[in-house]
Amino acid sequence: MKPTVEIRFPALSDPAHQGSVTTDANDIDVTIKTTDVIQYTQTVITLNTPVATRATVHIPETGLYLFLLVTGNLIVERAEASGIPFAPSDNHCQAFYITQGNYSVTFKSGKHRLVSYALCTAWMTRLQRTLPFIHTVSASITPYQEALIFPRYSLSNALMERIISLSFQSAYDEDGVELEYSHHLDHIMAFYDNLMVKARHATEPKMQYREIVLRFIAHCNRLFPTNSQRSVKAVAATIGVSLKTLNRAFHSLSNGKITAGQLLRQIRMTAAHRLLTDENGGMTVGDVAHLLGYGETSAFTKAYRQTCGHLPSEAHRFSAEDLPQIELPCPE
């Protein structure tokens, strides 16, 4: 059957998005209206045809499309498989993740009213890799466009009636009740979003202890001297692990011989030695203590002596190679 109707959905990212419809048949009435409902682009297509009619549907931008067939019957054509039938429903919508391209749909004879809510969803490209229950039909949808069909998501009758009543509602005229009902659509998006997050976390490899320690060391080396007041807990959060996990990593790799706190203090005092012995004119003990976050010079002097084995005032007598070395739990 040769297509006699062309339907062009609006580009989702275009602020002035508008759809369009054309037909070659004089006895076919078809209209399209586009408006915004919250963050969704709503498109309402009405079509009245005396005979079965084939339509080309142009999708200009990839996104999530929630379809509600209020009245009528249609079939989404597939190249080497049976078509996907759509029947009118008052409590279900069908969600499609559709990429840019041209598709074919056959409308049965009679009146049809199709409502679409669409949203740009670039993050959903990850779903194909992470959600195993979604099946790909890219080889069968005309003309071989990638598309993922989601399980049906049941909606309450009250919500569906409200969605239908919003068909020609301007976004600027929405009142509190309409906002309340429309936000139920967010729950649909959140449902799939949460599944994606859970699946991604479940499939991502856990960070190994060696990688945790190496990240900790690398980050600490970058801290000094300009951002040297960070605590072990703060560094752990920065590299994306809990303090407990960081401590386990150090304990496991060093057999309990070194802690993250000890290594951080060693790196801090090595930086202090470098500042005190700079060949271009070392800083004073008080200035270094202040730079490294010590409120009292005496506290810095005590920590420096415990770590380096000599007083800060004696630092110029020792090279970096003379300082006590902590055996790292893993090589850099």
C-alpha positions in Angstrom: 0.0 0.0 0.0 1.4 3.3 -1.1 1.6 6.0 1.8 -1.0 8.7 1.3 -0.3 10.6 4.6 2.9 12.1 5.8 3.2 12.9 9.5 6.2 14.9 10.8 6.7 15.0 14.5 8.3 18.2 16.0 12.0 18.4 16.8 12.1 18.1 20.6 15.1 20.5 21.2 13.7 23.2 18.9 12.0 25.9 21.1 9.5 26.6 18.3 8.8 23.0 17.7 5.8 22.3 15.5 4.6 19.2 13.7 3.0 18.9 10.3 0.8 16.6 8.3 0.0 16.3 4.6 -2.2 14.0 2.5 -2.7 13.2 -1.2 -6.3 12.0 -0.6 -9.2 14.4 -0.7 -11.4 12.1 1.5 -8.9 12.0 4.4 -9.1 14.6 7.2 -6.0 14.8 9.2 -4.8 17.5 11.7 -1.9 17.9 14.1 -1.4 20.2 17.1 1.8 20.6 19.2 2.1 22.2 22.6 4.1 21.9 25.8 2.9 20.2 28.9 5.4 20.7 31.7 8.7 19.5 30.1 7.0 17.2 27.6 6.3 18.0 23.9 2.6 17.0 23.4 1.5 16.1 19.9 -2.1 15.4 19.1 -2.9 13.8 15.7 -6.5 13.3 14.5 -7.2 11.3 11.4 -10.5 10.3 9.7 -10.2 8.0 6.8 -12.9 6.0 4.9 -10.4 3.2 4.1 -7.3 1.7 5.5 -4.5 4.3 5.1 -0.7 3.9 5.2 1.2 6.9 6.6 4.9 7.7 6.7 6.0 9.0 10.1 9.1 11.2 10.3 10.8 11.4 13.7 13.4 14.3 13.5 15.0 13.7 16.9 15.7 10.7 19.1 13.7 10.6 22.3 11.2 8.8 24.5 7.7 8.9 23.1 4.7 8.0 25.2 1.8 7.1 22.9 -1.8 7.1 24.0 -4.3 5.9 21.3 -7.6 7.5 22.5 -9.7 6.2 19.6 -9.0 4.2 16.5 -6.7 1.3 15.5 -3.3 1.3 13.9 -0.4 -0.9 13.2 3.3 0.0 13.4 4.9 -1.8 10.4 8.0 -3.9 10.7 10.1 -5.1 7.8 10.5 -8.9 8.4 8.0 -9.4 11.2 4.4 -8.9 12.0 3.3 -5.3 12.8 2.8 -4.0 16.2 -0.9 -3.4 16.7 -2.3 -0.4 18.7 -5.8 -0.6 20.1 -7.5 2.2 22.0 -7.1 2.1 25.7 -8.1 4.1 28.7 -5.5 2.8 31.2 -2.3 2.1 29.2 0.2 4.1 27.2 2.9 2.6 25.1 6.4 3.9 25.5 8.9 3.8 22.6 12.5 4.9 22.6 12.8 5.9 18.9 15.8 7.1 17.0 15.7 9.8 14.3 14.3 8.4 11.0 11.2 7.5 8.9 8.7 4.9 10.0 5.5 3.4 8.5 2.1 3.1 10.2 -1.2 1.7 8.8 -4.4 3.3 10.1 -7.6 1.2 9.8 -10.7 2.9 8.4 -12.5 5.2 10.8 -11.6 8.0 13.2 -8.3 8.0 15.1 -6.9 10.2 17.8 -3.3 9.7 18.8 -1.7 11.6 21.6 2.1 11.6 22.1 4.2 12.9 25.0 7.9 13.1 24.0 11.1 14.1 25.8 14.7 14.3 24.8 16.5 11.4 26.6 20.1 11.2 25.5 21.0 9.2 28.7 18.7 6.4 27.5 21.2 5.2 25.0 22.7 3.4 28.0 19.6 1.3 28.5 20.3 -0.9 25.5 23.5 -2.1 27.3 22.2 -2.2 30.9 18.6 -3.4 30.9 18.4 -7.0 29.8 14.6 -7.2 29.7 14.3 -4.6 26.9 14.5 -6.3 23.5 15.9 -4.7 20.3 13.8 -4.6 17.2 16.2 -2.6 15.1 16.2 -5.2 12.3 12.5 -5.2 11.9 11.1 -1.7 12.1 10.9 0.0 8.8 13.4 1.2 7.6 15.6 -0.7 10.0 15.8 2.0 12.6 16.9 1.2 16.1 14.0 1.2 18.5 13.5 -0.3 22.0 10.0 -1.2 23.1 9.3 -0.8 26.8 6.9 -3.0 28.8 3.5 -1.3 29.2 3.2 0.9 32.2 -0.2 0.9 33.7 -1.8 4.2 34.4 -4.9 4.9 36.5 -8.1 5.7 34.7 -8.2 9.1 36.4 -4.8 10.0 35.1 -5.5 8.9 31.6 -8.7 10.9 31.6 -6.8 13.9 32.7 -4.1 13.4 30.1 -6.8 13.3 27.4 -8.4 16.5 28.8 -5.0 18.2 28.5 -4.8 17.6 24.8 -5.1 21.2 23.7 -4.1 22.8 27.0 -1.5 25.6 26.7 1.4 25.2 29.0 0.9 28.8 30.2 -2.7 28.2 31.2 -2.1 25.2 33.4 -3.4 25.4 36.9 -2.4 23.6 40.0 -4.6 20.6 39.4 -3.3 20.1 35.9 0.3 20.3 37.2 -0.5 17.7 39.8 -1.9 15.3 37.3 0.7 16.0 34.7 3.5 15.3 37.1 2.4 11.7 37.2 4.1 11.5 33.9 7.3 12.2 35.7 6.8 9.0 37.6 6.9 7.1 34.3 10.2 8.6 33.5 11.5 8.1 37.0 10.5 4.5 36.9 12.8 3.8 33.9 15.4 6.2 35.2 15.7 4.3 38.5 15.9 1.0 36.6 18.7 2.4 34.6 20.6 3.6 37.6 20.2 0.3 39.5 21.2 -1.7 36.4 24.2 0.4 35.7 25.4 0.1 39.3 24.9 -3.6 39.3 26.9 -4.1 36.1 29.7 -1.6 36.8 32.8 -3.4 38.1 33.7 -2.6 41.7 36.8 -0.5 42.3 39.6 -2.8 43.4 41.6 -2.1 46.6 44.8 -1.4 44.6 43.0 1.1 42.4 41.6 2.8 45.5 45.0 3.2 47.2 46.6 4.5 44.0 43.8 7.0 43.5 44.3 8.1 47.2 48.0 8.6 46.7 47.7 10.4 43.5 45.1 12.8 44.9 47.1 13.5 48.1 50.2 14.3 46.0 48.1 16.8 44.1 46.8 18.5 47.3 50.1 19.9 48.6 50.8 22.6 49.3 47.9 24.7 48.0 45.0 22.5 49.3 46.7 20.7 52.2 44.0 20.9 54.9 41.9 18.0 53.5 41.2 15.1 55.8 41.4 11.5 55.0 37.6 11.3 55.0 37.3 14.2 52.6 39.9 12.6 50.2 38.0 9.3 50.3 34.8 11.1 49.3 36.6 12.8 46.5 37.8 9.5 45.0 34.4 8.0 45.3 34.7 5.6 48.3 33.7 5.5 51.9 36.2 6.0 54.7 35.6 2.4 55.8 36.3 1.0 52.3 39.5 3.1 52.1 40.7 1.8 55.4 39.9 -1.8 54.3 42.0 -1.2 51.2 45.0 0.0 53.1 44.7 -2.8 55.7 44.4 -5.4 53.0 47.4 -4.3 50.9 49.8 -3.4 53.7 48.8 -6.3 56.0 47.8 -3.7 58.6 51.2 -2.0 58.6 50.1 1.4 57.3 46.9 3.4 57.4 45.6 6.1 55.1 46.1 8.6 57.8 49.8 7.7 58.2 50.4 8.0 54.5 48.6 11.3 54.3 50.7 12.7 57.1 53.9 11.4 55.4 52.9 13.1 52.2 52.1 16.3 54.1 55.4 16.4 55.9 57.4 15.6 52.8 55.7 18.7 51.3 56.6 20.6 54.4 60.3 19.6 54.0 60.3 20.7 50.4 58.9 24.1 51.4 61.4 24.6 54.2 64.4 23.7 52.0 63.5 25.4 48.7 66.7 26.5 47.1 65.1 29.8 46.1 64.5 30.6 49.8 62.7 28.3 52.1 59.7 29.4 54.0 59.7 29.9 57.8 58.5 27.2 60.1 55.5 29.4 61.1 54.5 30.1 57.5 54.7 26.4 56.6 52.7 25.4 59.7 50.0 27.9 58.7 50.0 26.8 55.1 49.5 23.2 56.1 46.5 24.1 58.3 48.1 23.9 61.7 46.7 26.4 64.2 49.8 26.3 66.3 53.4 26.1 65.2 54.1 23.8 68.1 51.6 21.2 66.8 53.2 21.3 63.4 56.7 21.0 64.9 55.6 17.9 66.9 54.0 16.2 63.9 57.0 17.0 61.7 59.5 15.6 64.2 57.5 12.4 64.7 57.3 11.9 60.9 60.8 13.1 59.7 62.9 12.4 62.8 64.2 16.0 63.1 63.0 19.5 63.9 61.6 21.7 61.1 64.4 24.2 61.9 66.9 21.5 61.0 65.3 20.6 57.7 68.1 22.2 55.6 70.5 19.6 56.9 68.5 16.8 55.4 67.7 15.9 51.8 64.5 14.4 50.7 66.3 11.0 50.4 67.3 11.3 54.1 63.7 11.3 55.2 62.1 8.1 56.6 60.2 6.4 53.8 56.9 4.6 54.2 56.7 1.4 52.2 53.6 2.0 50.0 51.0 -0.7 50.0 51.2 -0.9 46.2 53.6 0.5 43.6 52.6 3.6 41.8 
